Amino acid sequence: MTLDELEQGKKGIIEDIEISGMTLQRLISLGFTPGAELSVVRKAPLLDPFDISICGSLVAVRKDEAKKIIVKEV
């Protein structure tokens, strides 16, 4: 499943990130690494962006990025 499919209030563990370049570096610096636990705090009314809680921080992630982050729901 991808991060954009994870429902609001649910938790997941990152399995893979299918992004490259500067976007990948930005996500890694924010804690988006395989094995990291995250939760979907809020999805905006138009579903973009998502508010994600990860490593003690609240991060906004665009839908096109969320579609490339593979997670396993826990």
C-alpha positions in Angstrom: 0.0 0.0 0.0 1.2 3.6 -0.5 1.1 6.4 1.9 -1.8 8.2 0.1 -3.9 5.1 0.7 -3.3 5.0 4.5 -6.4 6.4 6.2 -6.4 9.4 8.5 -5.5 8.3 12.1 -3.8 5.1 11.0 -0.1 4.2 11.5 2.3 2.6 9.1 5.9 1.6 8.7 7.8 2.8 5.6 9.0 -0.2 3.5 10.4 1.7 0.5 10.5 5.1 -1.1 10.3 5.2 -4.9 11.5 8.8 -5.3 15.0 10.1 -6.3 17.0 13.3 -6.4 16.5 16.3 -4.2 13.0 15.2 -3.1 14.4 12.0 -1.7 17.1 13.8 0.2 14.5 16.2 1.7 12.3 13.3 2.8 15.2 11.5 4.3 16.3 14.6 6.2 12.7 14.7 7.7 12.9 11.1 8.9 11.3 9.2 6.0 13.5 6.2 5.9 12.7 2.5 5.6 11.6 1.1 9.0 10.4 4.5 10.3 6.9 4.6 11.8 4.5 7.3 10.8 0.9 8.2 11.2 -1.5 10.2 9.1 -2.7 13.1 11.2 -4.9 14.9 8.7 -5.8 14.8 5.1 -6.7 18.1 3.6 -10.3 18.5 2.2 -9.0 18.1 -1.4 -6.6 15.4 -0.2 -3.5 17.5 -0.8 -1.3 17.8 1.2 -1.3 15.2 4.0 -0.1 16.0 7.5 2.2 13.2 8.6 3.6 12.6 12.1 7.1 11.1 11.9 10.0 11.2 14.3 8.3 13.6 16.6 7.6 16.1 13.8 4.5 17.1 11.8 5.4 17.1 8.1 3.2 18.1 5.1 3.6 15.7 2.2 2.1 16.2 -1.3 -0.1 13.5 -2.7 2.2 12.9 -5.7 5.0 12.2 -3.2 2.7 10.1 -0.9 1.9 7.8 -3.9 5.6 6.9 -4.1 6.1 6.0 -0.4 5.4 2.3 0.2 4.1 1.6 3.7 2.7 -1.3 5.7 -0.2 -0.5 8.1 0.3 -1.4 11.7 
